Amino acid sequence: MKALIIGGTRGFGKEVATQFLVRGYDLITIGRSASGYKTYSHYTCDVGNVKDLRDILKKIASQNKSLDALACIAGFTRAKPSAELTTADWEETFAKNLLYVGVAFQELKDLLNGSPNPRVLTIGSQWSYKTGCDELVPYIVAKHALLALTKDFADREPKIRANHYCVPTMDTPQYWEVRKSFQEIAKEKTITNFTPRGLANSKIIAKSLVDKFVKTKTSGSTFVITPDGKIRKIQK
Ligand SMILES: NC(=O)c1ccc[n+]([C@@H]2O[C@H](COP(=O)([O-])OP(=O)(O)OC[C@H]3O[C@@H](n4cnc5c(N)ncnc54)[C@H](OP(=O)(O)O)[C@@H]3O)[C@@H](O)[C@H]2O)c1
């Protein structure tokens, strides 16, 4: 069995990749940094560079007969009040949460259909189904759209089980970067709702996610993972 993890090098992505490894998958990974563990193949790429990513995905499609699992983990956000957003802020957030997944669906659809039991996961958060944070508007819009894109892909590709998994706030490198951006814009103001208190452990969340991923029979659903690793379905 073969799995492609887009964003499989560090933090939560590495924990998810480890869960696939222990289940016997051969791993293909994509990330900006080098992969620090054994993979079938690794490609260094920023998913925000659509042309480079498309070239890599075409290469993967031409060099493999089938793909059993696709995990789209990479994501991006930076806190900024919505009144100050620039076109570049919108474009970067869309490219790194949404556009790359659409490109992966286009380029890997046939490879996935070559597997007897193909599965796809996309990663969201509470902001995939809620609104209400003025500092994260492009991210909230992008994750809502990612949920819709995943559902649409599941509807169009009946053989492929594609689901969206909303993870809790976790102890990852990206969390600390986002927290720093909140602190920069707030200056002395205390940020509520975004403190390290009660951060979920990314190992526990990754195990729970991949356990569900390999056995779920549904497609086009959205699952919410709680900080203790429990999972509930919120759609379909
Ligand atoms: N952390 C949280 O609290 C939290 C909460 C809710 C949802 N999420 C979602 O969970 C997912 C993972 O986030 P995370 O915080 O866990 O991040 P992370 O662990 O810091 O990064 C996840 C993986 O994505 C790769 N990556 C990040 N940006 C990339 C880019 N532009 N191009 C290629 N690879 C990239 C990273 O590797 P490289 O650095 O090597 O590129 C890493 O392997 C995201 O979709 C995020 O929106 C996270």
The ligand as an SDF file (V2000), in Angstrom:
LIG
                    3D

 48 52  0  0  0  0  0  0  0  0999 V2000
   -1.7920   23.2640   14.9290 N   0  0  0  0  0  0  0  0  0  0  0  0
   -3.0390   23.5490   15.2290 C   0  0  0  0  0  0  0  0  0  0  0  0
   -3.3460   23.9450   16.3630 O   0  0  0  0  0  0  0  0  0  0  0  0
   -4.1220   23.3740   14.2010 C   0  0  0  0  0  0  0  0  0  0  0  0
   -5.4490   23.5990   14.5730 C   0  0  0  0  0  0  0  0  0  0  0  0
   -6.4500   23.4250   13.6450 C   0  0  0  0  0  0  0  0  0  0  0  0
   -6.1250   23.0210   12.3450 C   0  0  0  0  0  0  0  0  0  0  0  0
   -4.8420   22.8380   11.9880 N   0  0  0  0  0  0  0  0  0  0  0  0
   -4.5560   22.4050   10.6240 C   0  0  0  0  0  0  0  0  0  0  0  0
   -3.7370   21.2440   10.6780 O   0  0  0  0  0  0  0  0  0  0  0  0
   -2.8810   21.1980    9.5430 C   0  0  0  0  0  0  0  0  0  0  0  0
   -1.4580   21.0260    9.9940 C   0  0  0  0  0  0  0  0  0  0  0  0
   -1.1030   22.1850   10.7330 O   0  0  0  0  0  0  0  0  0  0  0  0
    0.0190   22.1430   11.8300 P   0  0  0  0  0  0  0  0  0  0  0  0
   -0.1520   23.2440   12.7590 O   0  0  0  0  0  0  0  0  0  0  0  0
   -0.0080   20.7990   12.4050 O   0  0  0  0  0  0  0  0  0  0  0  0
    1.2660   22.4460   10.9580 O   0  0  0  0  0  0  0  0  0  0  0  0
    2.7500   21.8640   11.0660 P   0  0  0  0  0  0  0  0  0  0  0  0
    2.7580   20.6420   11.8910 O   0  0  0  0  0  0  0  0  0  0  0  0
    3.5780   23.0040   11.4410 O   0  0  0  0  0  0  0  0  0  0  0  0
    3.0010   21.5150    9.5330 O   0  0  0  0  0  0  0  0  0  0  0  0
    2.3700   20.4240    8.9500 C   0  0  0  0  0  0  0  0  0  0  0  0
    3.1740   19.9300    7.7610 C   0  0  0  0  0  0  0  0  0  0  0  0
    2.9150   20.7450    6.6160 O   0  0  0  0  0  0  0  0  0  0  0  0
    4.1390   21.1350    5.9900 C   0  0  0  0  0  0  0  0  0  0  0  0
    3.9140   22.4360    5.3680 N   0  0  0  0  0  0  0  0  0  0  0  0
    3.4620   23.5540    5.9750 C   0  0  0  0  0  0  0  0  0  0  0  0
    3.3730   24.5430    5.0660 N   0  0  0  0  0  0  0  0  0  0  0  0
    3.7920   24.0310    3.8700 C   0  0  0  0  0  0  0  0  0  0  0  0
    3.9490   24.5720    2.5780 C   0  0  0  0  0  0  0  0  0  0  0  0
    3.6510   25.8500    2.3010 N   0  0  0  0  0  0  0  0  0  0  0  0
    4.3890   23.7600    1.5940 N   0  0  0  0  0  0  0  0  0  0  0  0
    4.7090   22.4690    1.8430 C   0  0  0  0  0  0  0  0  0  0  0  0
    4.5720   21.8990    3.0600 N   0  0  0  0  0  0  0  0  0  0  0  0
    4.1220   22.6750    4.0670 C   0  0  0  0  0  0  0  0  0  0  0  0
    5.1550   21.1400    7.1450 C   0  0  0  0  0  0  0  0  0  0  0  0
    6.4560   20.8320    6.6940 O   0  0  0  0  0  0  0  0  0  0  0  0
    7.5370   21.8960    6.2210 P   0  0  0  0  0  0  0  0  0  0  0  0
    7.6330   22.9350    7.2970 O   0  0  0  0  0  0  0  0  0  0  0  0
    8.7390   21.0470    6.0500 O   0  0  0  0  0  0  0  0  0  0  0  0
    7.0510   22.4370    4.9240 O   0  0  0  0  0  0  0  0  0  0  0  0
    4.6850   19.9530    7.9710 C   0  0  0  0  0  0  0  0  0  0  0  0
    5.1980   18.7550    7.4460 O   0  0  0  0  0  0  0  0  0  0  0  0
   -3.1300   22.4840    8.7610 C   0  0  0  0  0  0  0  0  0  0  0  0
   -3.9910   22.2430    7.6930 O   0  0  0  0  0  0  0  0  0  0  0  0
   -3.7580   23.4140    9.8030 C   0  0  0  0  0  0  0  0  0  0  0  0
   -4.5850   24.3940    9.2030 O   0  0  0  0  0  0  0  0  0  0  0  0
   -3.8330   22.9970   12.8940 C   0  0  0  0  0  0  0  0  0  0  0  0
  1  2  1  0
  2  3  2  0
  2  4  1  0
  4  5  1  0
  4 48  2  0
  5  6  2  0
  6  7  1  0
  7  8  2  0
  8  9  1  0
  8 48  1  0
  9 10  1  0
  9 46  1  0
 10 11  1  0
 11 12  1  0
 11 44  1  0
 12 13  1  0
 13 14  1  0
 14 15  2  0
 14 16  1  0
 14 17  1  0
 17 18  1  0
 18 19  2  0
 18 20  1  0
 18 21  1  0
 21 22  1  0
 22 23  1  0
 23 24  1  0
 23 42  1  0
 24 25  1  0
 25 26  1  0
 25 36  1  0
 26 27  1  0
 26 35  1  0
 27 28  2  0
 28 29  1  0
 29 30  1  0
 29 35  2  0
 30 31  1  0
 30 32  2  0
 32 33  1  0
 33 34  2  0
 34 35  1  0
 36 37  1  0
 36 42  1  0
 37 38  1  0
 38 39  2  0
 38 40  1  0
 38 41  1  0
 42 43  1  0
 44 45  1  0
 44 46  1  0
 46 47  1  0
M  CHG  2   8   1  16  -1
M  END
$$$$
